[in-house]
Structures are given as structure tokens and as C-alpha cells.
Amino acid sequence: MDLQILTYTVVGITFALYIGIAFWARAHSTSEFYAAGRGIHPIANGMATAADWMSAASFISMAGLIAFNGYGASVFLMGWTGGYVLLALLLAPYLRKFGKFTVPEFIGDRYYSKWARFVAVVCLILASITYVIGQMKGIGVAFSRFLETSYDTGLYIGMGIVFIYSVLGGMKGITYTQIAQYVVLIFAYTVPAVFISMHLTGNPVPQLGLLDTMTGSSVPMLDKLDQVVTDLGFKQYTTQVMGNTLNMFVYTLTLMIGTAGLPHVIIRFFTVPKVKDARSSAGWALVFIAILYTTAPAVGSMARLNLMNTIQVGAVGSPDGNLAYADRPQWFKNWEATGLLKYEDKNGDGRIQYYDDKNKAFAAKAESFGWKGNEMVKVDRDIMVLANPEIAKLPDWVIALVVAGGLAAALSTAAGLLLAIASSISHDLVKGMINPNISEKAELLTSRVTMTGAILAAGYLGLHPPDFAAGTVALAFGLAAASIFPALMMGIFNKRMNRAGAIWGMIAGIGITLLYVFQHKGIMFVPGTAFLGDMKPNWFLGISPNAFGAVGALVNFSVAILVSRMTTPPPEHIQHLVEDIRVPAGAGGATSH
């Protein structure tokens, strides 16, 4: 069967599955729309949470970052998984015990202020809309390459699918759809990894193949990769860092606390029956996430080795050891057509010179070969997972499966983000501030209308992404880290924190983070287009804009504590409420909404 027909078939079957689940699990009440009726089993919720969490960034971009940044990209693995530990231990059980539907609702009640709730809504929307742009890009890229549609058409199709199962089902429909999407995406991610690991190392377990020796050789796979990249002037794969040590530390911390503060992840723990189930759900989510996250380093490193070996067909670093452009493989031509892979024959020899032309030590050697610069002028990091099966010459059905997996990852997270945005508007703004007496039927209708509006807005931003957010979801973590996470932590663990402190803390944290981002938006690290090895002299302590969220969080904590000490303490009943949230007794039950 032709690859395009096979891909349409596999993707069509998965889309039909998602739509069928949406009709089966459609919401009939606000409780089902916002929190799936609080009846989701912890294991099922853990699987749905994993799908909600493992976005296009995890499925498509992370392995690409690992492929080109090596050890330095471990910040994403450590930050994103570490954030779930924080979430499981410090936030999820307590927020579930509070028994509300949304993050702004908790903040509004805990800080006894509609203005605190409003500021939280603004922070939530800024973080979520920035994140959802990346998912829309992933949908458009996957459709444009494999289904041979335009980027715009692919995005419209993705919007239509999300519309059906999110507007119909709300959190209930999204939850069961995400369970199916998790099965699709994890199968799509691990199957090619097993094939490629077997081919390169003879080991069917990618996590072990990463540390194994090359087939027919005693050379470890990572040592071989180090040799290949360093012989062409690139930094050693297993030792390179992203910027400096401080930047790596701050970046990891930003991703950790940003993960724990992302509202679309937090609201998943409002769907389980009991408080103890919230902690159990987080544990199961970590298990399901770990399957992909422990595979990603193998996928990234093996993809980089396959790419280098394809272009460097002879002796590494020799003048005649490069692939002739006329002999480039079909996968190369396919990705050239998308514009995500570009070649420029700078010296007119008809061969592909792919090396680090910024490496001064290698420049003299390259000049002696007659090379005039790196001729692979664009290798978008985001193509590595999708192109890897083609580069490795895997069967067409594996390629089709990977496309379905990438779309599942993007669609599942997009739905969760859009629900977080819609519920914050319908439940927190409309019901919480504008019309508290709205009927449940009217609120449910408002929620669906708001969800429709959120999908249209996300689609528009996917087609016309703002320059400060295009290409990266790391910024979303910075915004959540700087605004929402501190407000939640202090709301649970600091009885003295009052509404003035929380409001000014959130404003200060997100304000300084946005200011820093806009100040440096032209030199941001954008996965897929730039390498973070060269620090910009005007970055504060060498901290990149995407890593600045941790600094914003520190500002938030500092301003909030200072203001709260200078203003009136919270009412006594609020202090008792905080104590009650933290009491372990009765952990088997939860207050009802």
C-alpha cells in the first residue's frame, strides 16, 4: 500500500476512535464538563494525565533537542519529570481536598478576593495560550509532511477534531479520548525505537541499546556518536551543556515549578473520587510518562547518528566523504519540500558539507578541503522523530504509526489546554464574577460556547503565531512558574499569606518574566532553529529568556511575602481553612463542590 494511503488510513482510524469516544462520553452537567463527574479511576486518570502532559513538545521536539544538544537537553527530562514529583507531593492532594473545579477558583476562595481570581485567570490564559501555539504547530507540521496537505489545512482538520470531542464531552470526553491517545502515542514512539535500536546495537530495548555497543563492533554507541560529531567540529555529544551551568540549573528549576503550576495538568487531579486518588494518579502518570521519557534519549542520539551517517558516507571529515546532493535519499527530498530541511551548495562541488563552521579549531581543516561553510543551512530539530523511521528505512506502517502518534500527542494536550482556558472564562469570570446566579444549564452552554471561541483563537494563533512565542513551549512553563505556582504553594503552606500579597506577587512575577522575554525576544532560544551554546552578553547572569521563570517565581515569592507582612493578615476563617486543607485526617474523602 502507498505510504500516503496507509498514513491516511491509520490517522483516519485513530480520529474515528476519538470521535466515537466523544459521542459516548459527552457531558450532561457542569461537573462532568469541568471535572468528569469526579469519577475517574486513578490508573485511568494517570494515563490521561500522561497524554495531556506529553504534548507535541515531548513527542516531536524533545528527542530533537536531545539529538542536537546531547547531555545539555537533560534539563527537559529532569525538569519535566521533577515537576510531577512536586505536583504529587506538594499540590495535587491538597487542591483535590479543597474540592473546586479550577485553579483560579481555588486562588479566589483561598485569598478571599475576586481580583485575585481575575489575576489568576489572566496568568492562566497567558501561559496556556502560549503553550497551545506549539501544539497547533505540531499538528500543522505533521499534516503538511505526511498527508500532503497545506499547513493551514492540517491545522483546520486538527481544530475540527478537537472541537468535536472537547465541546461535546468537556473534561469527561477529553479524559477518555486522552486514554486512547496515550495508547496510540506511546505505541507510535516505542515501536520505531525498538526497530532502530535493534539495527544499530542488536538490543531490542532502546534504553539499554543507548549504552550498548554498535552491531558488529566493540565500540559503544555513544562513543561512536561522540567521534562522528567531534570529527566534524561539533561539540562532544555526551558532555555539551546548554549555555552555562547556572543557566542549566535555572532552566531545570523553571521547568520543574512550571510543570507543577500548569493549570491544564492540575485540573486533571480534580477528576478523581478521593484525595488519596490524586496522589495515586500522579504516581501512575509518572510511570506512564517514564516509558516515553526514558526512551527519548535513545531516540534522539540514534536519530543524530543516523542523520550524520547518511550525509557522511565516507571517512568522517575527509574532503570526498560527503554525500553527493544528486544522490540524496528520498526522505531528504521529502523534508526539503516542507522547508524544514534546506541545503545550499556554497562551494559548488555538488556534495553536502555538514559541519560546525563556527568552530575555529575546525575551520582551517575545512578550508583545506575547499569547504566554504556548513551547507545544511537548516535542519529543523522538530523533524527528527518524524523523519527518523524514514532515515532508518523502516516499513511504511511504522512511519504511518509515528504520524498518528505525533498527532495524538498534539491533540491531547491542545484539548486539555483549551479546556483550562474555557473553564477559567466560563466558570471563573462568568459564574464567579459576572453572573453568580447563572443556572447550570446556562453555564454548561456558556462553557461550550467559550470552548468554541478558545479553539478558534488557538487556530488563529497557530496560523499567525506571535514572534515572542513562535516555536517554543518552554515560555509557557516560565509564565506558569512565575505566576501560578507560587500563589498555590503559599496558599497551601503559608497561613499568613493574604490577598494583597498574592495579587501583587502574581503581577510582579509574571510582569518581570514577560518584560525579560520581550526585551530579549529576538535572541530567544527557539527549539528547532537555534542552539543555546552561545550566551548573549546582555542576558542576566547568562540566563536565557525561557529559563527566566524561576527568577520570576523568586520575585513573586519575595513581593508576596513582603506585601503580606506589611498589610492586614487573612481573616481567621481563612487561616483555619488552610489548616484544614493540610490535615491528613480524612484523606479518603474530599469536600464536595
Secondary structure, 3 states (H helix, E strand, C coil): CCHHHHHHHHHHHHHHHHHHHHHHCCCCCHHHHHHHHHCCCHHHHHHHHHHHHCCHHHHHHHHHHHHHHHHHHHHHHHHHHHHHHHHHHHHHHHHHHHCCCCHHHHHHHHCCCHHHHHHHHHHHHHHHHHHHHHHHHHHHHHHHHHCCCCHHHHHHHHHHHHHHHHHHHHHHHHHHHHHHHHHHHHHHHHHHHHHHHHHHHCCCCHHHHCCCECCCCCCEHHHHHHHHHHCCCCCCCCCCCCCCHHHHHHHHHHHHHHHHHCHHHHHHHHCCCCHHHHHHHHHHHHHHHHHHHCCHHHHHHHHHHHHHHHHCCCCCCCCCCCCEHHHCCHHHHHHHCCCCEECCCCCCCCECCCCCCCCHHHHHHHHHCCCCCCCCCEECHHHHHHHHHHHCCCCHHHHHHHHHHHHHHHHHHHHHHHHHHHHHHHHHHHHHHHCCCCCHHHHHHHHHHHHHHHHHHHHHHHHCCCCCCCCCCHHHHHHHHHHHHHHHHHHHHCCCCCHHHHHHHHHHHHHHHHHHHHHCHHHCCCCCCCCCCCCCCCCHHHCCHHHCHHHHHHHHHHHHHHHHHHCCCCCHHHHHHHHHHHCCCCCCCCCCC
